[in-house]
Amino acid sequence: MSKNKPDLQSAYGLKSADDSRRLYADWAGDYDAGFASQEDYQLHIHTARAFVSAGGQGPVLDVGAGTGLCGAVLAAMGAGPIDATDISAEMLDQAMQKDIYRDAIEADLNLGIPVPPESYAGIVSSGTFTTGHVGPGAIDALLRVARQGAQFALSINSKHYQSAGFEQAFATLSLNDKISKLSLPEVQIYGDLADGLHKYDTALIALFEKN
């Protein structure tokens, strides 16, 4: 167990796969009732709604699924079947208890996802692409497992969109005709009840299709 109680600042400070596994192993049991509820976390709702509104359909891969917050919204909106992937076995255990996922896949995005190419018609990720361990380089792994025409909805912390290289990555993918129809609606990460340091943080939801 970690010495300090996991929190958002700890998550933003992640630098390696082992850091991520340690943090989320400690956080898994308290994530929903602690962080998500107390901070009025809303990003998963915005991301799932954006995916469905853009015409997204299953089979869907929920990337960085965590405890299944985004997957629960997707399932309630009729999207599916849904698989979950995350670096944390403990978070996936919590997610599978919600009985909304077809399968759970433990994986480090930077090393790829152990499923056949073109397995999914939709790729959704809420809260994974921020700063630290997972950067824009992981998008290639998602494109590999997506079918031609697959709808993507990836939330990216607005503060890091340019500085962490996401803007350049999407420009290159578009120029190389790997993706199309890119749009970047901006949403609030937290609701009105939030009172932490990040209460006014926003995210861009990268909506695009694989060519």
ABEGO torsion letter per residue (X at the ends): XBABBBBAAAAAABABAAAAAAAAAAAAAAAAABAAAAAGBAAAAAAAAAAAAAGBBOBBBBBGAEAGAAAAAAAAAGBOBBBBBBABAAAAAAAAAAGABABBBBBBAAAEBBBBBGABABBBBBGABBBEABBAAAAAAAAAABBBGBBBBBBBBAAAAAAAGAAAAAAAAAAAGABBGBBBBBBBABBAABABAAAABBBBBBBBBBX
